[in-house]
Amino acid sequence: CDPKADSTKGLMGGKRIPTVLEQLRARDDELKLGDIVFEGYGGVLCVESGGPMPGVGCAGRGIISAFEKLAELRAFETYQPDIVIYDVLGDVVCGGFAMPIREGYANEVFIVSSGEMMAI
């Protein structure tokens, strides 16, 4: 959940892809995997969850909504990825960000940080 939705820009050649939440707001029941899953560099499949409209809603709830839609569309069964990488903001206390672990979407967790004071 990143307001900039730029976690995949490097893999997508600098191109911004539509987020799951943007597509949910625009298409809802008509949403298909092809609307939210994009192939990037080296065949890496990319998805951006996005966040709520500015000033409205809970970012953690947005994460949960994105996972629910991916589950409903059977994304993991369809693509059968060998590895899934989540880029999660570390500066929030919202429980929604723990959802990938709590719901079994992650078997292992690695914390990657920078040397900046705000990252600690």
Backbone as CSV, one residue per row, in Angstrom:
resi,resn,N_x,N_y,N_z,CA_x,CA_y,CA_z,C_x,C_y,C_z
1,CYS,0.855,-1.164,0.000,0.000,0.000,0.000,0.899,1.224,0.000
2,ASP,1.027,1.826,-1.124,1.907,2.974,-1.268,1.181,3.994,-2.126
3,PRO,0.943,5.189,-1.601,0.234,6.192,-2.395,0.879,6.437,-3.758
4,LYS,2.199,6.278,-3.838,2.883,6.489,-5.119,2.743,5.282,-6.033
5,ALA,2.454,4.118,-5.466,2.315,2.868,-6.230,3.489,2.687,-7.187
6,ASP,4.698,2.796,-6.632,5.887,2.737,-7.482,6.808,1.560,-7.164
7,SER,6.320,0.579,-6.433,7.157,-0.570,-6.065,7.622,-1.367,-7.275
8,THR,6.843,-1.343,-8.345,7.157,-2.164,-9.516,7.716,-1.360,-10.687
9,LYS,7.889,-0.057,-10.517,8.338,0.774,-11.645,9.647,0.303,-12.256
10,GLY,10.582,-0.145,-11.432,11.866,-0.630,-11.948,11.708,-1.860,-12.825
11,LEU,10.797,-2.732,-12.443,10.546,-3.948,-13.228,9.693,-3.670,-14.461
12,MET,8.959,-2.561,-14.432,8.056,-2.224,-15.529,8.641,-1.160,-16.461
13,GLY,9.956,-1.000,-16.446,10.600,-0.042,-17.342,10.197,1.393,-17.078
14,GLY,9.915,1.727,-15.819,9.531,3.086,-15.456,8.051,3.367,-15.592
15,LYS,7.308,2.415,-16.117,5.870,2.599,-16.334,5.105,2.322,-15.041
16,ARG,4.144,3.169,-14.748,3.265,2.963,-13.598,2.115,2.059,-14.024
17,ILE,1.819,1.046,-13.215,0.710,0.149,-13.542,-0.494,0.490,-12.665
18,PRO,-1.709,0.213,-13.152,-2.899,0.475,-12.334,-2.882,-0.391,-11.075
19,THR,-3.360,0.150,-9.981,-3.381,-0.611,-8.735,-4.655,-1.444,-8.629
20,VAL,-4.603,-2.443,-7.764,-5.778,-3.286,-7.531,-6.937,-2.425,-7.048
21,LEU,-6.671,-1.519,-6.107,-7.758,-0.707,-5.564,-8.318,0.273,-6.586
22,GLU,-7.479,0.837,-7.443,-7.982,1.700,-8.523,-8.910,0.904,-9.429
23,GLN,-8.475,-0.292,-9.787,-9.269,-1.128,-10.680,-10.548,-1.613,-10.001
24,LEU,-10.489,-1.880,-8.708,-11.701,-2.261,-7.969,-12.722,-1.132,-8.001
25,ARG,-12.243,0.100,-7.805,-13.157,1.248,-7.836,-13.745,1.446,-9.226
26,ALA,-12.964,1.182,-10.264,-13.419,1.423,-11.636,-14.244,0.267,-12.208
27,ARG,-13.873,-0.982,-11.894,-14.487,-2.139,-12.555,-15.228,-3.085,-11.627
28,ASP,-14.843,-3.138,-10.378,-15.411,-3.996,-9.344,-15.663,-5.425,-9.830
29,ASP,-16.899,-5.801,-10.081,-17.223,-7.192,-10.430,-16.677,-7.625,-11.786
30,GLU,-16.361,-6.684,-12.648,-15.852,-7.013,-13.982,-14.334,-7.187,-13.999
31,LEU,-13.695,-7.008,-12.862,-12.238,-7.061,-12.767,-11.712,-8.451,-13.097
32,LYS,-10.677,-8.494,-13.925,-10.017,-9.744,-14.311,-8.539,-9.653,-13.930
33,LEU,-7.879,-10.804,-13.841,-6.455,-10.813,-13.489,-5.630,-9.939,-14.425
34,GLY,-5.951,-9.942,-15.703,-5.212,-9.150,-16.678,-5.291,-7.652,-16.439
35,ASP,-6.258,-7.218,-15.616,-6.397,-5.800,-15.286,-5.454,-5.376,-14.165
36,ILE,-4.916,-6.363,-13.419,-4.110,-6.020,-12.245,-2.753,-6.720,-12.195
37,VAL,-2.530,-7.710,-13.042,-1.254,-8.433,-13.074,-0.562,-8.106,-14.393
38,PHE,0.674,-7.603,-14.302,1.404,-7.180,-15.489,2.774,-7.842,-15.518
39,GLU,3.215,-8.219,-16.702,4.531,-8.849,-16.837,5.597,-7.783,-17.012
40,GLY,6.599,-7.851,-16.154,7.702,-6.905,-16.199,8.983,-7.562,-16.664
41,TYR,10.088,-6.915,-16.373,11.414,-7.368,-16.778,11.640,-8.824,-16.378
42,GLY,12.178,-9.595,-17.294,12.526,-10.989,-17.026,11.333,-11.885,-16.760
43,GLY,10.143,-11.449,-17.161,8.948,-12.261,-16.946,8.384,-12.179,-15.541
44,VAL,8.893,-11.247,-14.732,8.393,-11.089,-13.365,6.980,-10.509,-13.420
45,LEU,6.054,-11.144,-12.721,4.676,-10.658,-12.668,4.554,-9.616,-11.566
46,CYS,3.933,-8.489,-11.892,3.867,-7.357,-10.973,2.424,-6.980,-10.658
47,VAL,2.177,-6.677,-9.383,0.876,-6.204,-8.915,1.139,-5.081,-7.917
48,GLU,0.390,-4.003,-8.021,0.445,-2.912,-7.039,-0.900,-2.884,-6.322
49,SER,-0.886,-2.958,-5.003,-2.163,-2.956,-4.277,-2.793,-1.571,-4.264
50,GLY,-1.993,-0.534,-4.107,-2.536,0.813,-4.031,-3.048,1.114,-2.642
51,GLY,-3.787,2.183,-2.508,-4.318,2.587,-1.212,-5.664,3.261,-1.378
52,PRO,-6.256,3.656,-0.265,-7.554,4.326,-0.337,-7.405,5.721,-0.932
53,MET,-8.528,6.311,-1.283,-8.510,7.687,-1.755,-7.919,8.550,-0.640
54,PRO,-7.132,9.586,-0.988,-6.524,10.436,0.039,-7.563,10.981,1.019
55,GLY,-7.265,10.820,2.303,-8.150,11.328,3.342,-9.358,10.457,3.634
56,VAL,-9.450,9.311,2.953,-10.613,8.441,3.131,-10.147,7.006,3.337
57,GLY,-10.615,6.372,4.351,-10.365,4.944,4.511,-9.048,4.603,5.171
58,CYS,-8.880,3.304,5.350,-7.729,2.751,6.057,-6.805,2.060,5.066
59,ALA,-5.530,2.396,5.106,-4.569,1.780,4.188,-4.476,0.278,4.418
60,GLY,-4.531,-0.148,5.674,-4.490,-1.580,5.975,-5.680,-2.310,5.388
61,ARG,-6.839,-1.682,5.441,-8.037,-2.275,4.838,-7.842,-2.402,3.330
62,GLY,-7.124,-1.460,2.739,-6.824,-1.539,1.309,-5.991,-2.757,0.971
63,ILE,-5.008,-3.047,1.821,-4.176,-4.240,1.627,-5.049,-5.487,1.675
64,ILE,-5.921,-5.542,2.678,-6.802,-6.698,2.830,-7.704,-6.843,1.609
65,SER,-8.265,-5.734,1.122,-9.132,-5.780,-0.065,-8.379,-6.296,-1.283
66,ALA,-7.134,-5.866,-1.438,-6.328,-6.328,-2.576,-6.083,-7.831,-2.487
67,PHE,-5.730,-8.325,-1.306,-5.511,-9.764,-1.135,-6.791,-10.558,-1.356
68,GLU,-7.903,-10.037,-0.868,-9.182,-10.731,-1.064,-9.510,-10.849,-2.548
69,LYS,-9.264,-9.784,-3.303,-9.553,-9.822,-4.741,-8.607,-10.779,-5.454
70,LEU,-7.331,-10.768,-5.097,-6.381,-11.715,-5.697,-6.789,-13.154,-5.391
71,ALA,-7.272,-13.402,-4.175,-7.735,-14.748,-3.814,-8.988,-15.114,-4.599
72,GLU,-9.914,-14.177,-4.698,-11.156,-14.419,-5.440,-10.867,-14.747,-6.907
73,LEU,-9.900,-14.061,-7.479,-9.542,-14.291,-8.885,-8.569,-15.463,-9.049
74,ARG,-8.197,-16.091,-7.932,-7.323,-17.264,-7.927,-5.960,-16.977,-8.573
75,ALA,-5.408,-15.824,-8.230,-4.133,-15.397,-8.817,-3.002,-16.371,-8.511
76,PHE,-2.917,-16.821,-7.267,-1.806,-17.703,-6.894,-1.931,-19.069,-7.561
77,GLU,-3.148,-19.566,-7.694,-3.364,-20.845,-8.379,-3.110,-20.714,-9.880
78,THR,-3.489,-19.579,-10.439,-3.330,-19.358,-11.878,-1.862,-19.234,-12.263
79,TYR,-1.120,-18.407,-11.544,0.271,-18.127,-11.915,1.283,-19.048,-11.235
80,GLN,0.923,-19.655,-10.124,1.798,-20.556,-9.375,3.226,-20.005,-9.250
81,PRO,3.378,-18.848,-8.612,4.715,-18.243,-8.507,5.649,-19.067,-7.622
82,ASP,6.925,-19.039,-7.966,7.944,-19.701,-7.144,8.240,-18.891,-5.887
83,ILE,8.146,-17.581,-6.020,8.433,-16.683,-4.901,7.557,-15.444,-5.061
84,VAL,7.141,-14.890,-3.936,6.336,-13.668,-3.934,7.041,-12.671,-3.026
85,ILE,7.241,-11.466,-3.530,7.902,-10.416,-2.756,6.891,-9.307,-2.494
86,TYR,6.752,-8.938,-1.224,5.862,-7.852,-0.832,6.706,-6.659,-0.419
87,ASP,6.395,-5.497,-0.963,7.047,-4.258,-0.555,6.070,-3.562,0.388
88,VAL,6.329,-3.649,1.678,5.403,-3.140,2.683,6.032,-1.960,3.405
89,LEU,5.257,-0.902,3.563,5.732,0.254,4.312,6.046,-0.165,5.737
90,GLY,7.152,0.290,6.257,7.538,-0.083,7.603,7.242,0.963,8.649
91,ASP,6.702,2.102,8.244,6.528,3.200,9.197,5.088,3.369,9.667
92,VAL,4.305,2.311,9.594,2.917,2.386,10.037,2.660,1.305,11.075
93,VAL,1.648,1.504,11.876,1.336,0.544,12.932,0.048,-0.220,12.639
94,CYS,-0.465,-0.074,11.458,-1.742,-0.678,11.091,-1.624,-2.199,10.985
95,GLY,-2.571,-2.909,11.547,-2.574,-4.369,11.498,-2.780,-4.933,10.111
96,GLY,-3.356,-4.160,9.210,-3.587,-4.645,7.852,-2.308,-4.997,7.125
97,PHE,-1.217,-4.378,7.528,0.054,-4.649,6.872,0.638,-5.994,7.291
98,ALA,0.137,-6.553,8.381,0.576,-7.879,8.822,-0.245,-8.983,8.166
99,MET,-1.249,-8.608,7.406,-2.171,-9.572,6.812,-1.497,-10.650,5.977
100,PRO,-0.495,-10.336,5.145,0.147,-11.402,4.358,0.708,-12.520,5.235
101,ILE,1.196,-12.179,6.402,1.752,-13.187,7.305,0.623,-13.923,8.023
102,ARG,-0.298,-13.166,8.567,-1.391,-13.715,9.359,-2.259,-14.680,8.554
103,GLU,-2.491,-14.379,7.296,-3.378,-15.189,6.463,-2.644,-16.270,5.674
104,GLY,-1.364,-16.450,5.938,-0.629,-17.533,5.293,-0.101,-17.221,3.907
105,TYR,-0.053,-15.944,3.527,0.492,-15.571,2.225,2.016,-15.522,2.251
106,ALA,2.604,-15.635,3.434,4.064,-15.594,3.550,4.534,-16.698,4.489
107,ASN,5.524,-17.455,4.052,6.121,-18.489,4.896,7.315,-17.954,5.667
108,GLU,8.032,-17.020,5.057,9.208,-16.419,5.671,9.147,-14.916,5.462
109,VAL,9.748,-14.183,6.377,9.774,-12.730,6.285,11.217,-12.260,6.417
110,PHE,11.644,-11.413,5.502,12.964,-10.799,5.554,12.750,-9.297,5.629
111,ILE,13.389,-8.650,6.568,13.263,-7.210,6.707,14.461,-6.563,6.038
112,VAL,14.181,-5.694,5.084,15.223,-4.972,4.360,15.033,-3.499,4.672
113,SER,16.096,-2.846,5.065,16.007,-1.455,5.465,17.163,-0.675,4.858
114,SER,17.110,0.624,5.006,18.213,1.472,4.564,18.893,2.053,5.796
115,GLY,19.948,2.798,5.587,20.669,3.409,6.690,20.078,4.719,7.158
116,GLU,18.983,5.141,6.552,18.374,6.406,6.935,17.708,6.293,8.297
117,MET,17.743,7.367,9.071,17.171,7.359,10.410,15.682,7.005,10.391
118,MET,14.940,7.476,9.412,13.502,7.208,9.344,13.206,5.733,9.074
119,ALA,14.163,4.999,8.582,13.939,3.592,8.256,14.057,2.692,9.475
120,ILE,14.577,3.219,10.545,14.810,2.391,11.739,13.655,2.513,12.712
